[in-house]
Amino acid sequence: MKIGILAVQGDYEAHARMLERLGADYVLVRTPEEAAQVEAMILPGGESTTMLKFLKGEGLEAALRVLDARGAAFFGTCAGAILLAREVRAPAQDSLGFADLVITRNAYGRQLASEVRSAPSKLKAEPLEMVFIRAPWIEEIGPGVEVLAREGGRPVLVRDGRILVATFHPELTADTTVHEYFLKLAAERPSFVASESGRASDSGRIASDAGASKFASSQPSTTRPSPMPRR
Ligand code: GLN
């Protein structure tokens, strides 16, 4: 299984090092063609407003929506969590909306501009180390969202089905627990619809179909560009 790491801005290298340590197959994703090759995606920490500009400008947003429609697993940390939320506040901004969450940016203010804390989680017996950097708050969660860890009473690690969201940065610690959890989640998802060809030349067509919820079945094979004559 190939994991994509969105690499337009932010701490994507830290996620890459984590996946290297875990022996996972990954690719840095900067283009819709690269996104079309993967079966799960990590959206790193950084600056969500900047990432959003790249997503919209480079056709990547459409490519990520196609991956979502195919049932891919997503993991967002901090800015990545903001991108995955259904609604973003303070200030409001666009988002992918794959996770049923309302999130408020930079909500801790200066007290928690950057701080390392630890709190219990459902992932392991020992407390989880949590690096917060201008972290958002998860304000509301939908009924299908499972809280995997809280810090200071607030959810900080949650799962909405195949979408994993952390408001902190597990990629900036030595602990691989959260990434291991994500790899397991991504490998288990039964509903992933494999790309029909994975060819780079197909990605434009795939991107233009973003939003089709039954992506694979909605594509009549006769519309597929093919070098071979069809019967
Ligand atoms: N405050 C940043 C944002 O709004 C997120 C910070 C981070 O990813 N560490 O995008």
Residues whose N, C-alpha, C, O or C-beta is under 5 A from the ligand:
A	BS01	LIG	G45 G46 E47 S48 T49 T77 C78 A79 R105 N106 I133 R134
